[in-house]
C-alpha cells in the first residue's frame, strides 16, 4: 500500500465516523460529533478532511431521510423506512470506520454531498 496515511490520521478519520454514535445520546449528535472532529482536524490532513466531510454529509443525509420517513408514517411505509434507515446507517457507519482505519477512502452510498 503506497502512501498509506499515518496511524494517527487513520485513527482520526475513523473517529470522524464513530462520532456519529453520539446521536444515540445527544439530539443531533450524529451530525454535531463528526462536524466538531472534522472542523478541528481538517487542516491537519487531506485524509481526515475527506473522511470528516463524508461522515458529516452522510449524517445530514440520514437526518433528512428520517424526517421524510416520519412524514410517511401516515402512509405506513414510513415505519419500514425508519427501520431500514436505522440498520443501513449503523452498518455503513461501521464499514466506513473500518475502511478509514485501514487507510481506504470510503464513500457512503445514498449521500447528498453538501460539503465538497
C-alpha positions in Angstrom: 0.0 0.0 0.0 1.7 3.1 -1.2 1.2 6.4 0.5 -0.8 4.9 3.4 -1.9 7.7 5.8 -0.2 7.6 9.2 -1.7 5.6 12.0 -2.8 8.9 13.7 -4.5 10.1 10.5 -6.3 6.8 10.1 -7.5 6.9 13.7 -8.8 10.4 13.5 -10.6 9.6 10.2 -12.2 6.6 12.0 -13.2 8.8 14.9 -14.9 11.1 12.5 -17.2 8.3 11.5 -17.7 6.8 15.0 -18.5 10.3 16.4 -21.9 9.9 14.8 -22.8 7.4 17.5 -23.2 10.5 19.8 -26.6 10.7 18.2 -27.8 8.0 20.5 -27.0 10.2 23.5 -27.4 13.8 22.3 -30.0 15.1 19.9 -28.4 15.8 16.6 -25.2 14.4 18.0 -24.9 12.3 14.9 -24.2 15.5 13.0 -22.5 17.5 15.7 -19.9 14.9 16.7 -18.4 14.3 13.2 -18.7 18.1 12.5 -16.7 19.0 15.5 -13.9 16.5 14.8 -13.8 17.5 11.1 -13.5 21.2 11.9 -10.8 20.6 14.4 -8.7 18.2 12.3 -9.5 19.1 8.6 -6.4 21.3 8.2 -4.0 18.7 9.5 -4.6 16.1 6.8 -6.4 15.7 3.5 -7.3 12.2 4.6 -9.0 13.3 7.7 -10.7 16.2 5.8 -12.1 13.7 3.2 -13.5 11.3 5.9 -14.8 14.1 8.0 -16.8 15.6 5.1 -18.0 12.1 4.1 -19.3 11.5 7.7 -21.0 14.9 8.0 -22.6 14.6 4.6 -23.9 11.1 5.3 -25.3 12.1 8.7 -27.1 15.1 7.3 -28.5 12.9 4.5 -29.7 10.3 7.0 -31.3 13.0 9.1 -33.2 14.2 6.0 -34.3 10.6 5.2 -35.5 10.1 8.8 -37.6 13.3 8.6 -39.2 12.2 5.3 -39.8 8.7 6.8 -41.6 10.2 9.8 -43.9 12.2 7.5 -44.5 8.9 5.5 -45.7 7.1 8.7 -49.1 8.4 7.7 -48.9 6.1 4.7 -47.5 3.3 6.9 -44.4 2.9 4.7 -42.5 5.3 7.0 -42.2 2.7 9.7 -40.5 0.3 7.4 -38.3 3.0 6.0 -37.2 4.1 9.5 -36.2 0.5 10.4 -34.3 0.2 7.1 -32.6 3.6 7.5 -31.6 2.7 11.1 -30.0 -0.6 10.1 -28.4 0.9 7.0 -26.9 3.8 8.9 -25.3 1.7 11.5 -23.9 -0.8 9.0 -22.5 1.9 6.8 -21.0 3.7 9.8 -19.2 0.7 11.0 -17.9 -0.2 7.5 -16.8 3.4 6.9 -14.9 3.5 10.3 -13.1 0.2 9.5 -12.2 1.3 6.0 -10.9 4.7 7.3 -8.8 2.8 9.8 -7.4 0.6 7.0 -6.4 3.7 5.0 -9.1 3.4 2.4 -11.1 6.3 1.0 -14.7 5.1 1.6 -17.7 6.8 0.0 -21.1 6.4 1.6 -23.8 5.4 -0.8 -27.1 7.4 -1.0 -25.3 10.5 0.3 -26.1 14.1 -0.7 -22.9 16.0 -1.0 -23.5 19.2 1.0 -19.8 19.7 1.8 -17.4 19.3 -1.2 
